[in-house]
Amino acid sequence: MRWVILLIPLLFLGCIQNNAKIHQNSTAELKDQILDYLYPFDGFSYDNVSVEVKGDYIYVKAKCSKLKGEDIYLFVNDNGTLILKSYCLEALPESVKLEALSIAMSNETIAKNAKGIVTVRRILPQTSAKFYKPKELFSVTWHGDRIVSALIDLDKKTVVKVYISAHHMIS
């Protein structure tokens, strides 16, 4: 049950350590260095990347014109070592989102409880290893009067974890 407490925050913001040395140069040069540490969806590349530096924090927003959604990364510059602290990867093909949603809804518990606005996000292998296996997974989450989330293995077409928050009233 300990994984349930950690599941939702880590599905939205995974923690990964990348030990990449970066140089304190201009934002343009920093952007070029960071591009090697971004994870666009398979077969796609980002064509719009913005980098904002605030002290030791490096905020990156990345888009692909062929995909809906945006990928967001937060890096920390730890004395020249670039560390990926969190991410939210929503730039996905519509077909992938629909397939993940369909697999999630095939789970009886999810189907009975799924209400509200739905998001589909990609989970990197480094994060999914904490819950399942080190492979790319997808989080399908409904944000309604409670949080309902399914962790999806698209290769096996199965739900590998389910999370439902305690019911609470929204006033």
SVG drawing of the C-alpha trace seen along z (x, -y; Angstrom):
<svg xmlns="http://www.w3.org/2000/svg" viewBox="-20 -34 51 42">
<polyline fill="none" stroke="black" stroke-width="0.4" points="0.0,0.0 3.0,-2.3 3.1,-2.7 -0.4,-4.2 0.8,-7.2 3.7,-7.8 1.9,-6.9 0.0,-10.0 2.7,-12.6 5.3,-10.6 3.0,-9.9 2.8,-13.7 6.3,-14.6 8.8,-11.8 12.2,-12.1 15.2,-11.1 18.9,-11.7 20.9,-12.6 24.6,-13.3 25.2,-15.6 27.9,-18.3 26.7,-21.7 28.5,-24.9 27.4,-28.3 26.9,-30.0 24.1,-31.9 20.5,-30.6 20.9,-29.7 24.0,-27.6 22.2,-26.0 19.2,-25.2 21.5,-23.4 23.0,-21.4 19.6,-20.5 18.2,-19.2 20.2,-16.0 18.4,-15.4 14.8,-15.7 12.6,-12.8 10.2,-13.5 7.7,-10.7 9.2,-7.9 9.8,-9.0 9.1,-12.7 11.3,-15.6 10.6,-18.9 10.4,-21.9 9.6,-24.5 11.7,-24.5 11.7,-27.3 14.2,-27.5 13.9,-29.7 16.6,-29.9 15.8,-31.0 18.8,-30.6 19.8,-26.9 16.4,-25.9 16.0,-25.4 12.4,-25.2 11.9,-23.7 8.7,-23.6 8.8,-21.6 6.3,-21.1 6.1,-19.1 3.9,-20.7 2.7,-17.2 1.4,-16.4 -1.1,-17.9 0.1,-18.7 3.3,-20.0 6.1,-18.4 7.4,-20.2 10.7,-19.5 12.4,-20.9 16.1,-20.6 18.4,-21.7 21.9,-22.9 23.9,-21.4 27.3,-22.9 27.5,-22.2 25.7,-18.8 22.3,-18.9 19.7,-16.9 16.2,-16.2 14.0,-16.7 10.5,-16.4 8.5,-16.2 5.0,-16.2 4.9,-14.6 1.6,-15.2 2.8,-15.6 1.4,-12.4 -0.3,-11.2 -4.1,-11.1 -4.1,-7.4 -1.9,-6.6 -4.1,-8.6 -7.2,-6.9 -5.6,-3.4 -4.4,-4.1 -7.9,-5.5 -9.5,-2.4 -7.2,0.0 -7.9,-2.0 -11.7,-1.8 -11.4,2.0 -10.6,2.2 -13.8,2.6 -12.7,0.5 -11.6,-2.3 -14.8,-2.1 -17.0,-2.4 -15.1,-5.4 -13.8,-7.4 -15.4,-10.8 -14.2,-14.3 -11.5,-15.7 -9.1,-13.1 -5.3,-13.4 -3.0,-11.0 0.7,-11.3 3.8,-9.4 5.9,-7.9 9.6,-7.4 11.3,-4.1 13.3,-5.5 10.1,-6.5 8.0,-3.4 10.7,-1.1 9.5,-2.3 6.0,-0.8 6.3,1.9 9.2,2.3 11.7,-0.1 9.7,-0.8 7.7,-3.5 4.2,-3.5 1.2,-5.8 -0.9,-7.4 -4.6,-7.9 -6.1,-10.0 -9.5,-11.5 -9.7,-14.7 -13.2,-14.9 -14.6,-14.7 -11.8,-12.3 -8.7,-11.3 -8.9,-8.0 -5.7,-6.8 -4.6,-3.8 -1.0,-3.1 -1.0,-1.5 1.5,0.9 0.6,0.2 2.8,3.1 0.9,5.7 -2.4,3.7 -3.0,4.0 -3.6,1.9 -0.7,2.5 -1.8,0.2 -5.0,-1.5 -5.3,-4.4 -8.5,-6.0 -8.3,-8.8 -10.5,-9.0 -13.9,-10.6 -14.1,-14.3 -16.6,-17.0 -15.7,-20.0 -17.4,-23.2"/>
</svg>
